Amino acid sequence: MDTPITIKRWIGDGNAVIVDCGFIPSFAIMFEDTEGTNPDIFFYSKIWHDDETLYAIKLTGSSGEVTRMTTAATGLSEYETVLEGVWVPNPAGGKDQFRIPETYSSTQDYGSTYTQSQTGNTVTCAARTAAVAGTIIRPTTRNGYVYELATASTTGGTEPTWPTVIGDTVSDAGGNVWTCRAEKVGKHGCQGLKVGATAQTDGDFTTLVAFKSSVDKNVGDAGDLAETDIA
């Protein structure tokens, strides 16, 4: 099984740094070149953070001192803004737009602005205008397509029979007009670690190596295992 590894390098500017790893790391090591002394080394574990709210263990290169970092500003913390949605054509042309589908509701007023939330991130979606992609919905029974609001009216009243030919339109009982789109599922955002502002020094060169474990198993007390047991 492959174990994803990401290596990122940067020069600190005194502010927190978002490191996009493409995954939430199980473990990470960060080296900070302190110019003239041994590097400071930070050890981060998702298990430590989840179980003990521990943001890292720091080995100070100049003194050998080991310190538990107990705040996000002084250590490393999980960072995730990934949203799951679909890509739909941009009505103004150019690149497709990323939208988060709602499940169709016959009581939703699709002529109004509404708010949708996913994985702790909030996105506000307004009804369609000439230059902005409109509301995207999935039918209550998913069929492999999504539907884009072309003309907003009012509450639907009843769910329409959804077309399954891309580009075809249908009106619901409230007069909202929907265009059939391919369900091009995708993700948008960042997964990785946030390095606290005081976990690095302005001007210092920093390297972070992050891993995602393919096996994460608690085998219990080693004293309970016989020599022939495989941990």
PyMOL CGO cylinders between C-alpha atoms (Angstrom):
from pymol import cmd
from pymol.cgo import CYLINDER

trace = [
    CYLINDER, 0.00, 0.00, 0.00, 1.31, 3.44, -0.92, 0.3, 1, 1, 1, 1, 1, 1,
    CYLINDER, 1.31, 3.44, -0.92, 1.90, 5.98, 1.84, 0.3, 1, 1, 1, 1, 1, 1,
    CYLINDER, 1.90, 5.98, 1.84, 1.36, 9.56, 0.60, 0.3, 1, 1, 1, 1, 1, 1,
    CYLINDER, 1.36, 9.56, 0.60, 4.27, 11.86, 1.45, 0.3, 1, 1, 1, 1, 1, 1,
    CYLINDER, 4.27, 11.86, 1.45, 4.45, 15.61, 0.90, 0.3, 1, 1, 1, 1, 1, 1,
    CYLINDER, 4.45, 15.61, 0.90, 7.57, 17.79, 1.29, 0.3, 1, 1, 1, 1, 1, 1,
    CYLINDER, 7.57, 17.79, 1.29, 7.14, 21.57, 1.33, 0.3, 1, 1, 1, 1, 1, 1,
    CYLINDER, 7.14, 21.57, 1.33, 9.76, 24.31, 1.89, 0.3, 1, 1, 1, 1, 1, 1,
    CYLINDER, 9.76, 24.31, 1.89, 9.40, 28.02, 2.52, 0.3, 1, 1, 1, 1, 1, 1,
    CYLINDER, 9.40, 28.02, 2.52, 11.01, 31.08, 4.12, 0.3, 1, 1, 1, 1, 1, 1,
    CYLINDER, 11.01, 31.08, 4.12, 9.03, 32.31, 7.11, 0.3, 1, 1, 1, 1, 1, 1,
    CYLINDER, 9.03, 32.31, 7.11, 7.59, 35.83, 7.21, 0.3, 1, 1, 1, 1, 1, 1,
    CYLINDER, 7.59, 35.83, 7.21, 6.41, 35.88, 10.82, 0.3, 1, 1, 1, 1, 1, 1,
    CYLINDER, 6.41, 35.88, 10.82, 2.86, 34.80, 9.97, 0.3, 1, 1, 1, 1, 1, 1,
    CYLINDER, 2.86, 34.80, 9.97, 1.05, 31.48, 10.12, 0.3, 1, 1, 1, 1, 1, 1,
    CYLINDER, 1.05, 31.48, 10.12, 1.53, 29.29, 7.04, 0.3, 1, 1, 1, 1, 1, 1,
    CYLINDER, 1.53, 29.29, 7.04, -1.03, 26.97, 5.44, 0.3, 1, 1, 1, 1, 1, 1,
    CYLINDER, -1.03, 26.97, 5.44, 0.72, 23.90, 3.99, 0.3, 1, 1, 1, 1, 1, 1,
    CYLINDER, 0.72, 23.90, 3.99, -1.43, 22.14, 1.39, 0.3, 1, 1, 1, 1, 1, 1,
    CYLINDER, -1.43, 22.14, 1.39, -0.48, 18.45, 1.56, 0.3, 1, 1, 1, 1, 1, 1,
    CYLINDER, -0.48, 18.45, 1.56, -3.40, 17.07, -0.44, 0.3, 1, 1, 1, 1, 1, 1,
    CYLINDER, -3.40, 17.07, -0.44, -4.38, 14.99, 2.62, 0.3, 1, 1, 1, 1, 1, 1,
    CYLINDER, -4.38, 14.99, 2.62, -4.69, 15.27, 6.40, 0.3, 1, 1, 1, 1, 1, 1,
    CYLINDER, -4.69, 15.27, 6.40, -1.28, 14.06, 7.70, 0.3, 1, 1, 1, 1, 1, 1,
    CYLINDER, -1.28, 14.06, 7.70, -1.02, 11.27, 10.23, 0.3, 1, 1, 1, 1, 1, 1,
    CYLINDER, -1.02, 11.27, 10.23, 2.48, 12.44, 11.18, 0.3, 1, 1, 1, 1, 1, 1,
    CYLINDER, 2.48, 12.44, 11.18, 4.78, 15.30, 10.24, 0.3, 1, 1, 1, 1, 1, 1,
    CYLINDER, 4.78, 15.30, 10.24, 8.32, 16.51, 10.95, 0.3, 1, 1, 1, 1, 1, 1,
    CYLINDER, 8.32, 16.51, 10.95, 9.25, 20.16, 10.50, 0.3, 1, 1, 1, 1, 1, 1,
    CYLINDER, 9.25, 20.16, 10.50, 12.84, 21.44, 10.43, 0.3, 1, 1, 1, 1, 1, 1,
    CYLINDER, 12.84, 21.44, 10.43, 13.57, 25.13, 10.94, 0.3, 1, 1, 1, 1, 1, 1,
    CYLINDER, 13.57, 25.13, 10.94, 17.04, 26.33, 10.00, 0.3, 1, 1, 1, 1, 1, 1,
    CYLINDER, 17.04, 26.33, 10.00, 17.96, 28.70, 12.81, 0.3, 1, 1, 1, 1, 1, 1,
    CYLINDER, 17.96, 28.70, 12.81, 21.17, 29.91, 11.09, 0.3, 1, 1, 1, 1, 1, 1,
    CYLINDER, 21.17, 29.91, 11.09, 24.33, 28.98, 12.94, 0.3, 1, 1, 1, 1, 1, 1,
    CYLINDER, 24.33, 28.98, 12.94, 22.88, 26.40, 15.37, 0.3, 1, 1, 1, 1, 1, 1,
    CYLINDER, 22.88, 26.40, 15.37, 21.30, 23.00, 15.05, 0.3, 1, 1, 1, 1, 1, 1,
    CYLINDER, 21.30, 23.00, 15.05, 17.80, 23.22, 13.52, 0.3, 1, 1, 1, 1, 1, 1,
    CYLINDER, 17.80, 23.22, 13.52, 14.69, 23.30, 15.66, 0.3, 1, 1, 1, 1, 1, 1,
    CYLINDER, 14.69, 23.30, 15.66, 12.64, 20.17, 14.98, 0.3, 1, 1, 1, 1, 1, 1,
    CYLINDER, 12.64, 20.17, 14.98, 8.88, 19.82, 15.44, 0.3, 1, 1, 1, 1, 1, 1,
    CYLINDER, 8.88, 19.82, 15.44, 7.17, 16.42, 15.63, 0.3, 1, 1, 1, 1, 1, 1,
    CYLINDER, 7.17, 16.42, 15.63, 3.42, 16.38, 14.93, 0.3, 1, 1, 1, 1, 1, 1,
    CYLINDER, 3.42, 16.38, 14.93, 1.02, 13.45, 15.28, 0.3, 1, 1, 1, 1, 1, 1,
    CYLINDER, 1.02, 13.45, 15.28, -2.70, 13.54, 14.52, 0.3, 1, 1, 1, 1, 1, 1,
    CYLINDER, -2.70, 13.54, 14.52, -3.24, 11.05, 17.35, 0.3, 1, 1, 1, 1, 1, 1,
    CYLINDER, -3.24, 11.05, 17.35, -1.48, 13.35, 19.85, 0.3, 1, 1, 1, 1, 1, 1,
    CYLINDER, -1.48, 13.35, 19.85, -3.58, 16.25, 18.64, 0.3, 1, 1, 1, 1, 1, 1,
    CYLINDER, -3.58, 16.25, 18.64, -6.89, 14.37, 18.73, 0.3, 1, 1, 1, 1, 1, 1,
    CYLINDER, -6.89, 14.37, 18.73, -6.28, 12.60, 22.06, 0.3, 1, 1, 1, 1, 1, 1,
    CYLINDER, -6.28, 12.60, 22.06, -4.28, 15.20, 23.99, 0.3, 1, 1, 1, 1, 1, 1,
    CYLINDER, -4.28, 15.20, 23.99, -4.85, 18.50, 22.13, 0.3, 1, 1, 1, 1, 1, 1,
    CYLINDER, -4.85, 18.50, 22.13, -1.08, 18.51, 21.57, 0.3, 1, 1, 1, 1, 1, 1,
    CYLINDER, -1.08, 18.51, 21.57, 0.07, 20.65, 18.66, 0.3, 1, 1, 1, 1, 1, 1,
    CYLINDER, 0.07, 20.65, 18.66, 3.64, 19.31, 18.45, 0.3, 1, 1, 1, 1, 1, 1,
    CYLINDER, 3.64, 19.31, 18.45, 6.70, 18.31, 20.41, 0.3, 1, 1, 1, 1, 1, 1,
    CYLINDER, 6.70, 18.31, 20.41, 9.59, 20.68, 19.78, 0.3, 1, 1, 1, 1, 1, 1,
    CYLINDER, 9.59, 20.68, 19.78, 13.28, 19.83, 20.03, 0.3, 1, 1, 1, 1, 1, 1,
    CYLINDER, 13.28, 19.83, 20.03, 15.21, 23.11, 20.34, 0.3, 1, 1, 1, 1, 1, 1,
    CYLINDER, 15.21, 23.11, 20.34, 18.43, 22.72, 18.37, 0.3, 1, 1, 1, 1, 1, 1,
    CYLINDER, 18.43, 22.72, 18.37, 20.51, 25.22, 20.34, 0.3, 1, 1, 1, 1, 1, 1,
    CYLINDER, 20.51, 25.22, 20.34, 19.83, 23.65, 23.75, 0.3, 1, 1, 1, 1, 1, 1,
    CYLINDER, 19.83, 23.65, 23.75, 18.38, 20.18, 23.18, 0.3, 1, 1, 1, 1, 1, 1,
    CYLINDER, 18.38, 20.18, 23.18, 15.34, 21.16, 25.24, 0.3, 1, 1, 1, 1, 1, 1,
    CYLINDER, 15.34, 21.16, 25.24, 12.15, 19.22, 24.53, 0.3, 1, 1, 1, 1, 1, 1,
    CYLINDER, 12.15, 19.22, 24.53, 8.87, 21.18, 24.80, 0.3, 1, 1, 1, 1, 1, 1,
    CYLINDER, 8.87, 21.18, 24.80, 5.22, 20.23, 24.42, 0.3, 1, 1, 1, 1, 1, 1,
    CYLINDER, 5.22, 20.23, 24.42, 3.51, 22.79, 22.20, 0.3, 1, 1, 1, 1, 1, 1,
    CYLINDER, 3.51, 22.79, 22.20, -0.02, 23.25, 23.53, 0.3, 1, 1, 1, 1, 1, 1,
    CYLINDER, -0.02, 23.25, 23.53, -1.40, 26.03, 21.29, 0.3, 1, 1, 1, 1, 1, 1,
    CYLINDER, -1.40, 26.03, 21.29, -2.04, 26.34, 17.57, 0.3, 1, 1, 1, 1, 1, 1,
    CYLINDER, -2.04, 26.34, 17.57, 0.12, 29.48, 17.40, 0.3, 1, 1, 1, 1, 1, 1,
    CYLINDER, 0.12, 29.48, 17.40, 3.20, 27.64, 18.70, 0.3, 1, 1, 1, 1, 1, 1,
    CYLINDER, 3.20, 27.64, 18.70, 2.74, 24.35, 16.88, 0.3, 1, 1, 1, 1, 1, 1,
    CYLINDER, 2.74, 24.35, 16.88, 1.01, 22.58, 13.99, 0.3, 1, 1, 1, 1, 1, 1,
    CYLINDER, 1.01, 22.58, 13.99, -2.69, 21.87, 13.55, 0.3, 1, 1, 1, 1, 1, 1,
    CYLINDER, -2.69, 21.87, 13.55, -4.98, 20.12, 11.08, 0.3, 1, 1, 1, 1, 1, 1,
    CYLINDER, -4.98, 20.12, 11.08, -6.30, 22.35, 8.31, 0.3, 1, 1, 1, 1, 1, 1,
    CYLINDER, -6.30, 22.35, 8.31, -9.16, 21.46, 5.99, 0.3, 1, 1, 1, 1, 1, 1,
    CYLINDER, -9.16, 21.46, 5.99, -11.36, 23.56, 3.72, 0.3, 1, 1, 1, 1, 1, 1,
    CYLINDER, -11.36, 23.56, 3.72, -12.23, 20.84, 1.22, 0.3, 1, 1, 1, 1, 1, 1,
    CYLINDER, -12.23, 20.84, 1.22, -15.79, 20.99, -0.09, 0.3, 1, 1, 1, 1, 1, 1,
    CYLINDER, -15.79, 20.99, -0.09, -17.40, 18.25, -2.15, 0.3, 1, 1, 1, 1, 1, 1,
    CYLINDER, -17.40, 18.25, -2.15, -19.54, 19.37, -5.05, 0.3, 1, 1, 1, 1, 1, 1,
    CYLINDER, -19.54, 19.37, -5.05, -19.88, 19.38, -8.83, 0.3, 1, 1, 1, 1, 1, 1,
    CYLINDER, -19.88, 19.38, -8.83, -18.39, 21.32, -11.73, 0.3, 1, 1, 1, 1, 1, 1,
    CYLINDER, -18.39, 21.32, -11.73, -20.89, 23.00, -14.05, 0.3, 1, 1, 1, 1, 1, 1,
    CYLINDER, -20.89, 23.00, -14.05, -20.50, 25.16, -17.17, 0.3, 1, 1, 1, 1, 1, 1,
    CYLINDER, -20.50, 25.16, -17.17, -19.86, 28.85, -16.55, 0.3, 1, 1, 1, 1, 1, 1,
    CYLINDER, -19.86, 28.85, -16.55, -22.73, 30.82, -18.15, 0.3, 1, 1, 1, 1, 1, 1,
    CYLINDER, -22.73, 30.82, -18.15, -20.26, 33.66, -18.86, 0.3, 1, 1, 1, 1, 1, 1,
    CYLINDER, -20.26, 33.66, -18.86, -17.89, 31.25, -20.65, 0.3, 1, 1, 1, 1, 1, 1,
    CYLINDER, -17.89, 31.25, -20.65, -14.42, 30.13, -19.58, 0.3, 1, 1, 1, 1, 1, 1,
    CYLINDER, -14.42, 30.13, -19.58, -13.63, 27.65, -16.83, 0.3, 1, 1, 1, 1, 1, 1,
    CYLINDER, -13.63, 27.65, -16.83, -16.35, 25.53, -15.25, 0.3, 1, 1, 1, 1, 1, 1,
    CYLINDER, -16.35, 25.53, -15.25, -17.65, 26.70, -11.88, 0.3, 1, 1, 1, 1, 1, 1,
    CYLINDER, -17.65, 26.70, -11.88, -17.62, 24.68, -8.67, 0.3, 1, 1, 1, 1, 1, 1,
    CYLINDER, -17.62, 24.68, -8.67, -20.99, 24.43, -6.94, 0.3, 1, 1, 1, 1, 1, 1,
    CYLINDER, -20.99, 24.43, -6.94, -22.39, 22.50, -3.98, 0.3, 1, 1, 1, 1, 1, 1,
    CYLINDER, -22.39, 22.50, -3.98, -25.68, 20.78, -4.86, 0.3, 1, 1, 1, 1, 1, 1,
    CYLINDER, -25.68, 20.78, -4.86, -28.71, 20.92, -2.60, 0.3, 1, 1, 1, 1, 1, 1,
    CYLINDER, -28.71, 20.92, -2.60, -31.36, 18.20, -2.60, 0.3, 1, 1, 1, 1, 1, 1,
    CYLINDER, -31.36, 18.20, -2.60, -34.44, 19.49, -4.41, 0.3, 1, 1, 1, 1, 1, 1,
    CYLINDER, -34.44, 19.49, -4.41, -37.22, 20.70, -2.12, 0.3, 1, 1, 1, 1, 1, 1,
    CYLINDER, -37.22, 20.70, -2.12, -40.71, 21.54, -3.30, 0.3, 1, 1, 1, 1, 1, 1,
    CYLINDER, -40.71, 21.54, -3.30, -40.98, 24.05, -0.41, 0.3, 1, 1, 1, 1, 1, 1,
    CYLINDER, -40.98, 24.05, -0.41, -37.72, 25.94, -1.17, 0.3, 1, 1, 1, 1, 1, 1,
    CYLINDER, -37.72, 25.94, -1.17, -38.11, 29.42, -2.63, 0.3, 1, 1, 1, 1, 1, 1,
    CYLINDER, -38.11, 29.42, -2.63, -35.46, 29.20, -5.34, 0.3, 1, 1, 1, 1, 1, 1,
    CYLINDER, -35.46, 29.20, -5.34, -35.87, 32.88, -6.17, 0.3, 1, 1, 1, 1, 1, 1,
    CYLINDER, -35.87, 32.88, -6.17, -34.19, 33.82, -2.88, 0.3, 1, 1, 1, 1, 1, 1,
    CYLINDER, -34.19, 33.82, -2.88, -30.63, 33.68, -1.58, 0.3, 1, 1, 1, 1, 1, 1,
    CYLINDER, -30.63, 33.68, -1.58, -29.93, 30.68, 0.64, 0.3, 1, 1, 1, 1, 1, 1,
    CYLINDER, -29.93, 30.68, 0.64, -26.99, 29.34, 2.62, 0.3, 1, 1, 1, 1, 1, 1,
    CYLINDER, -26.99, 29.34, 2.62, -25.54, 25.85, 2.49, 0.3, 1, 1, 1, 1, 1, 1,
    CYLINDER, -25.54, 25.85, 2.49, -22.92, 24.34, 4.77, 0.3, 1, 1, 1, 1, 1, 1,
    CYLINDER, -22.92, 24.34, 4.77, -20.60, 21.37, 4.38, 0.3, 1, 1, 1, 1, 1, 1,
    CYLINDER, -20.60, 21.37, 4.38, -17.63, 20.03, 6.44, 0.3, 1, 1, 1, 1, 1, 1,
    CYLINDER, -17.63, 20.03, 6.44, -17.62, 23.13, 8.60, 0.3, 1, 1, 1, 1, 1, 1,
    CYLINDER, -17.62, 23.13, 8.60, -17.29, 25.54, 5.68, 0.3, 1, 1, 1, 1, 1, 1,
    CYLINDER, -17.29, 25.54, 5.68, -20.10, 27.84, 4.65, 0.3, 1, 1, 1, 1, 1, 1,
    CYLINDER, -20.10, 27.84, 4.65, -20.88, 28.90, 1.09, 0.3, 1, 1, 1, 1, 1, 1,
    CYLINDER, -20.88, 28.90, 1.09, -23.62, 31.36, 0.20, 0.3, 1, 1, 1, 1, 1, 1,
    CYLINDER, -23.62, 31.36, 0.20, -25.35, 30.73, -3.14, 0.3, 1, 1, 1, 1, 1, 1,
    CYLINDER, -25.35, 30.73, -3.14, -27.68, 33.22, -4.78, 0.3, 1, 1, 1, 1, 1, 1,
    CYLINDER, -27.68, 33.22, -4.78, -30.23, 32.66, -7.50, 0.3, 1, 1, 1, 1, 1, 1,
    CYLINDER, -30.23, 32.66, -7.50, -28.86, 32.80, -11.05, 0.3, 1, 1, 1, 1, 1, 1,
    CYLINDER, -28.86, 32.80, -11.05, -27.92, 36.09, -12.69, 0.3, 1, 1, 1, 1, 1, 1,
    CYLINDER, -27.92, 36.09, -12.69, -26.61, 36.71, -16.19, 0.3, 1, 1, 1, 1, 1, 1,
    CYLINDER, -26.61, 36.71, -16.19, -22.99, 36.12, -15.15, 0.3, 1, 1, 1, 1, 1, 1,
    CYLINDER, -22.99, 36.12, -15.15, -23.23, 33.80, -12.14, 0.3, 1, 1, 1, 1, 1, 1,
    CYLINDER, -23.23, 33.80, -12.14, -24.07, 30.10, -12.09, 0.3, 1, 1, 1, 1, 1, 1,
    CYLINDER, -24.07, 30.10, -12.09, -27.37, 29.50, -10.34, 0.3, 1, 1, 1, 1, 1, 1,
    CYLINDER, -27.37, 29.50, -10.34, -28.56, 27.09, -7.72, 0.3, 1, 1, 1, 1, 1, 1,
    CYLINDER, -28.56, 27.09, -7.72, -27.57, 23.47, -8.37, 0.3, 1, 1, 1, 1, 1, 1,
    CYLINDER, -27.57, 23.47, -8.37, -29.77, 20.66, -7.07, 0.3, 1, 1, 1, 1, 1, 1,
    CYLINDER, -29.77, 20.66, -7.07, -29.90, 16.90, -7.10, 0.3, 1, 1, 1, 1, 1, 1,
    CYLINDER, -29.90, 16.90, -7.10, -33.27, 15.12, -7.34, 0.3, 1, 1, 1, 1, 1, 1,
    CYLINDER, -33.27, 15.12, -7.34, -34.54, 13.53, -4.14, 0.3, 1, 1, 1, 1, 1, 1,
    CYLINDER, -34.54, 13.53, -4.14, -33.79, 10.22, -5.89, 0.3, 1, 1, 1, 1, 1, 1,
    CYLINDER, -33.79, 10.22, -5.89, -30.34, 10.68, -7.40, 0.3, 1, 1, 1, 1, 1, 1,
    CYLINDER, -30.34, 10.68, -7.40, -30.10, 9.75, -11.08, 0.3, 1, 1, 1, 1, 1, 1,
    CYLINDER, -30.10, 9.75, -11.08, -26.55, 10.64, -12.09, 0.3, 1, 1, 1, 1, 1, 1,
    CYLINDER, -26.55, 10.64, -12.09, -27.43, 14.20, -13.15, 0.3, 1, 1, 1, 1, 1, 1,
    CYLINDER, -27.43, 14.20, -13.15, -27.69, 17.59, -11.45, 0.3, 1, 1, 1, 1, 1, 1,
    CYLINDER, -27.69, 17.59, -11.45, -29.97, 20.47, -12.40, 0.3, 1, 1, 1, 1, 1, 1,
    CYLINDER, -29.97, 20.47, -12.40, -29.10, 24.15, -12.69, 0.3, 1, 1, 1, 1, 1, 1,
    CYLINDER, -29.10, 24.15, -12.69, -31.62, 26.88, -11.99, 0.3, 1, 1, 1, 1, 1, 1,
    CYLINDER, -31.62, 26.88, -11.99, -32.14, 28.77, -15.26, 0.3, 1, 1, 1, 1, 1, 1,
    CYLINDER, -32.14, 28.77, -15.26, -35.19, 30.85, -14.28, 0.3, 1, 1, 1, 1, 1, 1,
    CYLINDER, -35.19, 30.85, -14.28, -36.12, 31.50, -10.65, 0.3, 1, 1, 1, 1, 1, 1,
    CYLINDER, -36.12, 31.50, -10.65, -39.74, 31.84, -9.59, 0.3, 1, 1, 1, 1, 1, 1,
    CYLINDER, -39.74, 31.84, -9.59, -41.05, 30.66, -6.23, 0.3, 1, 1, 1, 1, 1, 1,
    CYLINDER, -41.05, 30.66, -6.23, -41.60, 27.46, -4.26, 0.3, 1, 1, 1, 1, 1, 1,
    CYLINDER, -41.60, 27.46, -4.26, -41.94, 24.36, -6.39, 0.3, 1, 1, 1, 1, 1, 1,
    CYLINDER, -41.94, 24.36, -6.39, -45.05, 22.74, -4.93, 0.3, 1, 1, 1, 1, 1, 1,
    CYLINDER, -45.05, 22.74, -4.93, -44.24, 19.32, -6.41, 0.3, 1, 1, 1, 1, 1, 1,
    CYLINDER, -44.24, 19.32, -6.41, -41.06, 17.75, -7.75, 0.3, 1, 1, 1, 1, 1, 1,
    CYLINDER, -41.06, 17.75, -7.75, -40.98, 17.54, -11.55, 0.3, 1, 1, 1, 1, 1, 1,
    CYLINDER, -40.98, 17.54, -11.55, -40.03, 14.53, -13.66, 0.3, 1, 1, 1, 1, 1, 1,
    CYLINDER, -40.03, 14.53, -13.66, -36.37, 15.20, -14.28, 0.3, 1, 1, 1, 1, 1, 1,
    CYLINDER, -36.37, 15.20, -14.28, -34.94, 14.95, -17.81, 0.3, 1, 1, 1, 1, 1, 1,
    CYLINDER, -34.94, 14.95, -17.81, -31.80, 12.87, -18.33, 0.3, 1, 1, 1, 1, 1, 1,
    CYLINDER, -31.80, 12.87, -18.33, -30.55, 14.50, -21.51, 0.3, 1, 1, 1, 1, 1, 1,
    CYLINDER, -30.55, 14.50, -21.51, -27.87, 17.11, -20.88, 0.3, 1, 1, 1, 1, 1, 1,
    CYLINDER, -27.87, 17.11, -20.88, -29.12, 20.57, -21.82, 0.3, 1, 1, 1, 1, 1, 1,
    CYLINDER, -29.12, 20.57, -21.82, -32.83, 19.69, -21.64, 0.3, 1, 1, 1, 1, 1, 1,
    CYLINDER, -32.83, 19.69, -21.64, -34.98, 21.83, -19.33, 0.3, 1, 1, 1, 1, 1, 1,
    CYLINDER, -34.98, 21.83, -19.33, -37.97, 21.23, -17.08, 0.3, 1, 1, 1, 1, 1, 1,
    CYLINDER, -37.97, 21.23, -17.08, -40.26, 23.52, -15.08, 0.3, 1, 1, 1, 1, 1, 1,
    CYLINDER, -40.26, 23.52, -15.08, -41.49, 22.62, -11.63, 0.3, 1, 1, 1, 1, 1, 1,
    CYLINDER, -41.49, 22.62, -11.63, -44.96, 23.52, -10.34, 0.3, 1, 1, 1, 1, 1, 1,
    CYLINDER, -44.96, 23.52, -10.34, -43.68, 26.86, -9.06, 0.3, 1, 1, 1, 1, 1, 1,
    CYLINDER, -43.68, 26.86, -9.06, -42.37, 27.98, -12.42, 0.3, 1, 1, 1, 1, 1, 1,
    CYLINDER, -42.37, 27.98, -12.42, -38.67, 27.43, -11.65, 0.3, 1, 1, 1, 1, 1, 1,
    CYLINDER, -38.67, 27.43, -11.65, -36.88, 26.27, -14.81, 0.3, 1, 1, 1, 1, 1, 1,
    CYLINDER, -36.88, 26.27, -14.81, -34.08, 23.71, -14.43, 0.3, 1, 1, 1, 1, 1, 1,
    CYLINDER, -34.08, 23.71, -14.43, -31.41, 22.69, -16.95, 0.3, 1, 1, 1, 1, 1, 1,
    CYLINDER, -31.41, 22.69, -16.95, -30.02, 19.13, -16.91, 0.3, 1, 1, 1, 1, 1, 1,
    CYLINDER, -30.02, 19.13, -16.91, -26.25, 18.99, -16.33, 0.3, 1, 1, 1, 1, 1, 1,
    CYLINDER, -26.25, 18.99, -16.33, -23.73, 16.14, -16.09, 0.3, 1, 1, 1, 1, 1, 1,
    CYLINDER, -23.73, 16.14, -16.09, -22.90, 15.25, -12.49, 0.3, 1, 1, 1, 1, 1, 1,
    CYLINDER, -22.90, 15.25, -12.49, -19.17, 16.00, -12.66, 0.3, 1, 1, 1, 1, 1, 1,
    CYLINDER, -19.17, 16.00, -12.66, -18.29, 15.32, -9.03, 0.3, 1, 1, 1, 1, 1, 1,
    CYLINDER, -18.29, 15.32, -9.03, -15.19, 17.02, -7.65, 0.3, 1, 1, 1, 1, 1, 1,
    CYLINDER, -15.19, 17.02, -7.65, -13.53, 18.60, -4.65, 0.3, 1, 1, 1, 1, 1, 1,
    CYLINDER, -13.53, 18.60, -4.65, -12.33, 22.13, -4.05, 0.3, 1, 1, 1, 1, 1, 1,
    CYLINDER, -12.33, 22.13, -4.05, -10.14, 23.41, -1.24, 0.3, 1, 1, 1, 1, 1, 1,
    CYLINDER, -10.14, 23.41, -1.24, -7.10, 22.50, 0.82, 0.3, 1, 1, 1, 1, 1, 1,
    CYLINDER, -7.10, 22.50, 0.82, -6.10, 19.65, 3.15, 0.3, 1, 1, 1, 1, 1, 1,
    CYLINDER, -6.10, 19.65, 3.15, -2.94, 19.80, 5.21, 0.3, 1, 1, 1, 1, 1, 1,
    CYLINDER, -2.94, 19.80, 5.21, -1.44, 21.54, 8.22, 0.3, 1, 1, 1, 1, 1, 1,
    CYLINDER, -1.44, 21.54, 8.22, -1.41, 25.07, 9.58, 0.3, 1, 1, 1, 1, 1, 1,
    CYLINDER, -1.41, 25.07, 9.58, 1.97, 26.09, 11.00, 0.3, 1, 1, 1, 1, 1, 1,
    CYLINDER, 1.97, 26.09, 11.00, 1.54, 28.61, 13.81, 0.3, 1, 1, 1, 1, 1, 1,
    CYLINDER, 1.54, 28.61, 13.81, 2.95, 32.12, 13.54, 0.3, 1, 1, 1, 1, 1, 1,
    CYLINDER, 2.95, 32.12, 13.54, 5.38, 31.64, 16.44, 0.3, 1, 1, 1, 1, 1, 1,
    CYLINDER, 5.38, 31.64, 16.44, 6.37, 28.11, 15.40, 0.3, 1, 1, 1, 1, 1, 1,
    CYLINDER, 6.37, 28.11, 15.40, 8.76, 29.69, 12.88, 0.3, 1, 1, 1, 1, 1, 1,
    CYLINDER, 8.76, 29.69, 12.88, 10.91, 32.79, 12.68, 0.3, 1, 1, 1, 1, 1, 1,
    CYLINDER, 10.91, 32.79, 12.68, 10.77, 35.53, 10.06, 0.3, 1, 1, 1, 1, 1, 1,
    CYLINDER, 10.77, 35.53, 10.06, 13.48, 34.83, 7.48, 0.3, 1, 1, 1, 1, 1, 1,
    CYLINDER, 13.48, 34.83, 7.48, 14.24, 31.26, 8.55, 0.3, 1, 1, 1, 1, 1, 1,
    CYLINDER, 14.24, 31.26, 8.55, 14.17, 28.48, 5.95, 0.3, 1, 1, 1, 1, 1, 1,
    CYLINDER, 14.17, 28.48, 5.95, 11.68, 25.77, 6.94, 0.3, 1, 1, 1, 1, 1, 1,
    CYLINDER, 11.68, 25.77, 6.94, 11.06, 22.27, 5.58, 0.3, 1, 1, 1, 1, 1, 1,
    CYLINDER, 11.06, 22.27, 5.58, 8.02, 20.17, 6.43, 0.3, 1, 1, 1, 1, 1, 1,
    CYLINDER, 8.02, 20.17, 6.43, 7.69, 16.45, 5.65, 0.3, 1, 1, 1, 1, 1, 1,
    CYLINDER, 7.69, 16.45, 5.65, 4.16, 15.10, 6.07, 0.3, 1, 1, 1, 1, 1, 1,
    CYLINDER, 4.16, 15.10, 6.07, 2.97, 11.49, 5.88, 0.3, 1, 1, 1, 1, 1, 1,
    CYLINDER, 2.97, 11.49, 5.88, -0.43, 9.81, 5.69, 0.3, 1, 1, 1, 1, 1, 1,
    CYLINDER, -0.43, 9.81, 5.69, -0.35, 6.36, 7.21, 0.3, 1, 1, 1, 1, 1, 1,
    CYLINDER, -0.35, 6.36, 7.21, -1.73, 3.43, 5.24, 0.3, 1, 1, 1, 1, 1, 1,
    CYLINDER, -1.73, 3.43, 5.24, -2.07, 1.45, 8.51, 0.3, 1, 1, 1, 1, 1, 1,
    CYLINDER, -2.07, 1.45, 8.51, -3.11, 3.01, 11.83, 0.3, 1, 1, 1, 1, 1, 1,
    CYLINDER, -3.11, 3.01, 11.83, -3.89, 0.33, 14.37, 0.3, 1, 1, 1, 1, 1, 1,
    CYLINDER, -3.89, 0.33, 14.37, -3.83, 0.25, 18.17, 0.3, 1, 1, 1, 1, 1, 1,
    CYLINDER, -3.83, 0.25, 18.17, -2.67, -3.29, 19.06, 0.3, 1, 1, 1, 1, 1, 1,
    CYLINDER, -2.67, -3.29, 19.06, -3.15, -2.77, 22.80, 0.3, 1, 1, 1, 1, 1, 1,
    CYLINDER, -3.15, -2.77, 22.80, -0.71, -3.64, 25.58, 0.3, 1, 1, 1, 1, 1, 1,
    CYLINDER, -0.71, -3.64, 25.58, 2.43, -5.34, 24.23, 0.3, 1, 1, 1, 1, 1, 1,
    CYLINDER, 2.43, -5.34, 24.23, 2.57, -7.32, 27.47, 0.3, 1, 1, 1, 1, 1, 1,
    CYLINDER, 2.57, -7.32, 27.47, -0.58, -9.14, 26.39, 0.3, 1, 1, 1, 1, 1, 1,
    CYLINDER, -0.58, -9.14, 26.39, 0.99, -10.29, 23.12, 0.3, 1, 1, 1, 1, 1, 1,
    CYLINDER, 0.99, -10.29, 23.12, 2.92, -13.55, 22.79, 0.3, 1, 1, 1, 1, 1, 1,
    CYLINDER, 2.92, -13.55, 22.79, 6.19, -13.60, 20.88, 0.3, 1, 1, 1, 1, 1, 1,
    CYLINDER, 6.19, -13.60, 20.88, 4.41, -15.18, 17.92, 0.3, 1, 1, 1, 1, 1, 1,
    CYLINDER, 4.41, -15.18, 17.92, 1.73, -12.48, 17.77, 0.3, 1, 1, 1, 1, 1, 1,
    CYLINDER, 1.73, -12.48, 17.77, 2.07, -9.94, 14.99, 0.3, 1, 1, 1, 1, 1, 1,
    CYLINDER, 2.07, -9.94, 14.99, 1.54, -6.41, 16.25, 0.3, 1, 1, 1, 1, 1, 1,
]
cmd.load_cgo(trace, "trace")
